[in-house]
Amino acid sequence: MSSLPRRAKVKVQTAEPKDEFSSLSELSSASEEDDKDDSAWEPQKKVPRNPRQPVRKESKPKRVPRAKKNALQISDGSEGVAVTEVLNSSVAVTDDALEDRKNKSVTVQTLKTAKTKRKNSAQSPSAPKTKKLKVEETNEASSVRSESHSTEAPSTSTLWAGACKKEEDEDDCAFGQPPLKTMKTETSQGQPERTLANASDTTEEMEMSWDIVQVLSERTNIEPWVCANIIRLFNDDNTIPFIVRYRKELINNLDADYLREVQQTLEELRAVAKKVRSTIQKIKKEGKMSECLLRALLNCKSFEELEHVSAPYKTGSKGTKAQRARQLGLEEAARTLLENPGVLNLLSYVRPNVKGLSALQDIETGVQHILADMIAKDRETLDFIRKLCQNRYISIQSSLAKVSSKKVNEKDVDKFHLYQNFSCNIRNIQHHQILAINRGENLKILTVKVNIPDGVKNEFCRWCIQNRWRPRRFARPELMKILHNSVDDSFKRLIYPLLCREFRAKLTSDAEKESVMMFGRNLRQLLLTSPVPGRTLMGVDPGYRHGCKLAIISPTSQILHTDVVYLHGGRGFQEAEKIKRLLLNFNCSTVVIGNGTACRETEAYFADLIMKNYFAPLDVVYCIVSEAGASIYSVSPEANKEMPGLDPNLRSAVSIARRVQDPLAELVKIEPKHIGVGMYQHDVSPTLLKATLDSVVEECVSFVGVDINICSEVLLRHIAGLNANRAKNIIEWREKNGPFINREQLKKVKGLGPKSFQQCAGFIRINQEYIRKLCSSQQTGSAGPNLGVAVTSPAGAEVTANEKPGKKKSKTAANVALKPDPLDQTCIHPESYSIATRFLSFIGGILCEIGKPEMQQKIKSFVEKEGIEKTAERLQTTVHTLQIIIDGLSQPESFDFRTDFVKPDFKRSIVSLKDLQIGTVLTGKVENATLFGIFVDIGVGTAGLIPIRNITEAKLSKTKKRRSLGLGPGERVEVQVLNVDAARSRITLDLLRVL
């Protein structure tokens, strides 16, 4: 991984236009037809993002003079020019000769860059000329190589943290924008090989006129220096779990959810920049590019803006009204009206035999269309109207569609009765309301529009006439009337539809993001449910006709017995004896019931037997668990591989039981969207949903950690830095060579390079007790795989456990001798092992005391005496890194932070809906969280709803007082019944407190 560069300095050399109106007149408007369909907005239709087409191999072009090249070049003026790289590689100008210029002077850099670009750039002779951008690149941060366990060097986080806030002002304004503070940073350890941009990208990439760090900071409300660090970290292929745990000081302690939001926003900006580049290349190829159009395209920060600017230039466009007027030669008249209206004579443009010029009225209409187009594409004008709308009451309204009753089911129409006459300020509307309105509109049930008050239009028109578009000289009344009509037409036909599209796209985008983030928070809460180890469990998949499927699993998740019982066909009494015999034979006292079909009846059946003490002497309890996704998993290839020969219906019972024993290990086998803890998941972007949920699964699995010698391939593939192929290679290596002795052996696995090792090493555990038993068994001569494990003899000398007696120890055998490292069982990253060793020497501890009370006491005494900040300074590391080391040394071997989370709610009795009364206080478990409220299982078969307005910060525990007031699935709460609607099976609750 190379040193991380600063943000680029971009200087623009553009010729001043003859006047502002002539340059503006070169733009064409978006769709300007009077047809209302042109401004229709459909929430489901996404802006297509076509993948980059492969570049065809062409013959080497003839060398052309530098002045005719269209690619970004280095100007050879008198000023010293260097080449700098921008933080965002996909937006920045790339350089194919970057590696060759590392140790060269600035002059050599410039020459080589220009030479390389001359070789790689292929420009059509017919392409229009564009102004060159001068780019400066400096490489100051030096690369730091990975260091071994024995070397004492400051950690990666130390190298970056020392400079992450050092910002210096530079004149690196992009296209006249204010300068942004940047920072010098050092690179990190454990870096992969540098990935250079493709040669085809070198000539296609160009600078946007906005700075990606600044825009990212504005949209996410995060400090620029943090955004800069995040971009660098993502550019270096760091994963979110690795950044959140081991690079905290670089991201200012942001949590994983915030980091995901920043990543999504960053990807959106990069997608916009990529789309802008492809649009520019397409328009250039057609020979329609102008300086003003290029400037407008480079100003686009969203797909809506890009669509507005580029719509007239799409292939197959029939042309706008302004374009047709320009083709008739009326552009000069429009410019004259603004610059020198006194000399304008519209009658001179009349041509009786030409359509569109046959009468004075046609001339006035054509000039009006050109002026309306100029107004609608002017950046200052659009900024003014957007700012004006921010301070006014803009509402979104929905009503019942006129044709809905004929084509749509009446039941579907009733679902949207809340939105059949709905109006709300766009600043106050809730996210779930936006998603509901969009769904109704897609089903043709609702009609939606954005209402902008007339006061906005009047003030906008007055500002245009009196300020921005006021003629430079006196204009006759008839000309002023044309100008008034142009402003009015521009707002009504062009600007208003643009604003509506922008408002609705922004509302929908925010609602989708919040819905996905809510899904992610619910999924995390469910995955981190506290496991119930050490119990024999009976899983029950309820059913009527086909019976209830039973599966009994051991404390180690092994299948002990499977069966089918028929509890609801009048044979319940006969089957009770069978169930009792199974529970007694396997000493099982915990029953896990899936919440699917016949769950309520099955729960009542077991509750009745428990109340009668039927299973004595066993004290049997039961719990209800979500079976969402169990049926899909039971017929999957993964389940067939794990449980070959077992009936799929019985596999679902096994899955239900394992969800209580180890929720994380079982739920990762199921595609996250099938777990059923989201809201409007079918109305949001599938790509965004999948990326977020996969990231949450990776975060949970990584933070919990896996024992690499016993974990499954499915669980391993969700570790940060690993994927399906790498996980498969690790399992194959383990089966071939035996258990892993230390983390360093991971480097021997095929496909696991330095970067992958850096990302995954801290989340992989090696159980030292297992390794000690293995070494002991091999030392006593027991059979085992050829591991080459180094064990210590009583005399203290290391010997190889698999060395056969009577044979001379070969050189190869000596080289493969491995020594277990107790630090491999902790959350400490290998890059910090040297710091951990020095810290142990400070406190007088030894490795064999990790996790024991003696180590905890030594650390506590030392930190209280010296202070953690002073200790971190002595160790030349950061407080965050030192805290991870302290946690790793203090936590016992079997530590699992999920024990602090909620456990399943075991019950012995049942309550029915008819037993509820208003004012009754109950305890329940959160089943699902949405943007409008929390659904709580209170044990009556129907989940009650706590409206979002009843969830206040005062009612939440201190650990929940964060940016989201939402509760997660699995949390236990105390609630009070506010209303019971038995006919509609609806229960309204009030939150009293979180248990």
C-alpha angles and dihedrals in degrees: 000000000000128000114287114249130222125252112283125260107228120193120185125213107194128157115240112249119241089252138340095255096052091054093047092051091064092071122089125213129245120253104330103174119132090234109113091220089073091071097039115126122209115191095205095057110090124196104262114247105198115201117246110276116232113262113245117233109247134181117271108277123233116265110261129194115273092241091064097051118111098198123096110277142179113256115228097213126142093268119090108259127194129176119247130188122226121232093244107066094194092055099034129086107261128212125215093199096053097118093049092055099053098108100023128107123258092259093053089047091056095047095047093047093052091045093050093049092050088057096046103039117090113186128183112235090228095055114113121252118256132189116264122242118223112219128188124201129188127183111201106144112088121220117251118211125221113270128213126245093261098054117090107222133142115267125257092256090055092056093052099035092058090063106023093102099037101111127173131192116244136175090245097132115158112220095337096314120139116272119265126219112246131185140222113237137177123230126249137252125254092038125172125229113290115265113215126202118264116266090240090057093055096074095035101053119086137167122273116222091241128070112243094212093053095045091046090051092050095048097045098034091231125135115268095238090056091049090050091053092047091053090050092049094049091045087057090055096249116163125232096246091051093048094046094049106032105024101043096133091058094055097040093246096301115169125235094262093055090046091053091051090052090048092051092049091048091051090050092053091048091049090052091050091048091050091048091053093050090047091051092050091049094050091045090053090055091049095238100115121122133175093252093049091048090052091050092049093049089052093059114114099172140037090247092058091046091050090050093053101038102039096096091054098054117121111265095020111150090216131254129266090256092052092051090049091051090051087057090057098251097126091089090055091052092051092047091053089060100037106034111359093168093075096043115116111179093186089069089067094057114117110178094201097046120086109237093023101057097102140025090248090059091051092051092048092051093049089047092054092050093049091047089053092050091050094048093052099045112113095212091050093050092047090052095051092046091051090046091054092052090067097043135076106264113177136191116218132193130188138171112282115242096231096041095095092059101048106026132069112258091230090058090051091053090056089067098046090120091060101042091097103016132150130169140160109261089229092057104037115116123239095240089053091056092050091047092050091048091050091050091049092050090051089052090241098111135042114212131195138165115234118212112185121242090242089070092053093047094050091045093051091047091051092049095050096043101037127008101029100027111136113252092231138026113301126199118245093253090055092047088053089056089051092049091050090048093054092046092047092046092054096043100041104029116013099041094053089047092052091048091052092047094048094048094042090051093047092047094046092050092046092050092049093049091047091051092046090050089051089051093050091049091048092050091051091050095046092049094052108137111263122235103221127179097037133113106227136197113212117204123196102193123222143153116215098020094042133235114302116223130200126177116201131189126238086265093053094255116148108247101172142351129197146152124236130184108221103161106046098078092276097096095112093053093048093049091074091051092051091048091051092051093049092049095045093053096032090237118162101166125078121193115200123195116231097230132100114344091009093130094051092044091050091051090049095054093040090055093051092046092050089052089051088236095154095055132178084033117078096218122195130177139203136194118235131183113259094192109145095010093111092048091049093047092065096039123111088243092060091045089054093046097043107024117187095014119125111254091233090058091046089063090056089052090050092050092054093046091052088070097040095051113353096183096052091049102040095051087068090066125073104255096233090061094057090083106223099119140089127232088352091157092054098055131076108288091210093053092045094050094045092050096045093046088051091051091050090049090049094051096045092046096048092048091046129212134244100236094206096059108021122109125249091245092057093043095055090063094060114112111267094019133095137181095284095046092046090051091050091050092052091047091049090049092050092048102041103024129242122344112257098193140357094260089071088069088075089066093061115105113254095014104117130177094277095049090047091051092052099045105031097083092053097049118087130200113202106230094198090058091049092049091052090048092050091046093050092049092047090055090053101257118155116264144137122294098264105153091223116176112224129179120245122216089261091056099249119131117239131179112252096215095047109124117231117250094028126104113248107252125221091243092054090051091052094052094050107124130201122207115238116212089209088069090076092059136074090249112121117235089239087066098046092103091053091048090052092052091047089053089053089052093054096036094243132142131215095249089063095063111136095006126121090249091060092046091052094048092050093047093050094046095047093047090051102041103024125234095256093053092045091051089051091051090050092047092235139105129271091245093055091046091050090054089051092050091049092048093050093045101046116091121241094258094046115145117174090204088079087078090060129082121292128214114280107244116202141184102191140037137226125207130218092248090058092064120102131183109269095027112143115219140168120231146160126251108250102180138352124217136173092260100043151323124275113216128194105222095173101260099106094255122079116234123224125232105199114229091243089065093057108087131169092247091062095053126085118252091256089060096051096107137112092295121057090196124120121223132230114278098029116131117230139177113231141177124220111243101171139001120202102185094177092059094029092237127146123189116204139186121219113237101173145326113255 
